[in-house]
Each structure stands twice: as C-alpha cells, then as structure tokens.
Amino acid sequence: MSFLSSELKNKTIIILADFFRELGGESSRAAMQRAVAVVNETLLYDTKTTIIVMHGNLMTVLLKHFHQQNRFC
C-alpha cells in the first residue's frame, strides 16, 4: 500500500536523485551501471566461487537490473 500517488512518488524520487548528485553522489542509474559492469567482468573469470560484497542500496539497484519487477528501486 502506498501513501503517495505515483506522480508524487516519481517527483520525490527525482528530487532526491538531484539532491544526492549535488552532494557529489551518483544517481541510482549510474550506480546500477557501475555494479552491472563489475558483475559482467566477474563472470568472465573461470572460477568455482565468486563473492561480491556491496551495501544494501547498491544491491537493490543491481537486483532491479536483473529483475525489473523489483519495487524497491
């Protein structure tokens, strides 16, 4: 259940993204592209086990890339 209309939610997301970029951060899209590049590079190695460590926000945007129905991002 969402307390915000989809229009207000979208505007809020845009405002927050601009806010973080102004503070020297990166957008969710830029973070996702960076994470996907790391995963793709990791897949090039012939290893039995691979561990990728990241914080929860980055994991969320990475999951969104692989699963478009992810509603957290």
N, C-alpha and C positions, 0 to 999 in steps of 0.2 A: 504494500500500500504506500503510495507516495502522497506527501502533503503538498508538493509543488506541482503546478501544471507543467506539462512537457516544455512549453515555451519558456516559462520562468526558469526551469531547471537548465535548459540549454543556455540561456543568457547568463546564469550563475556560473556555469562551467567555463564559459568564455571569459568572464570577468576574472575568475580565479586563475585561469591559464595565463592571462595577460599579467596579472599580479606577480605570479611566480617568475615569469620571464623577465620582468622588470627588476627583480631581485637577483638576477643572474642565474636563475634556474632554467630548466628546459621544459618544453611542453610535453604532454603525455605522448603525443605522436613522435616527437624526437627521441624520447626515452624508449618507446617501443621499437623504433627503427634501430637504435643502438643495441638493444637486447636481442632482437632478431638476428642482427649481424653476428653477435657473439655466439648464439646458438647455431647458426648456419656454419660458422667457422669451426665450431667444436665438432659438428657432425662430419667434417672432412677427415678427422683422425680415426684410425682404426684401433679403437680401444674397447676393452670389455666393459669398463665402468667409467662414467663421467659424472662429476658433481659440479653443478653451477650454483653458486651462492649469491643471493640478492635480497634486498629488502622487500617487504610486502607490497608497496606501491608499484615497484618495478615488475614484480611478479604478476600483479593484476593486469598491467597493460600488456605484458607478454602473453598472458592467457587470452586476452582479448584478441590478439593477433591470430592465435591458433583456434579460438572458439568464439566466433562473432556474437554468440548469444549471451556472452558474459555481461551481466547487467551492472557490474561494479565499476565499470570504467566508461 
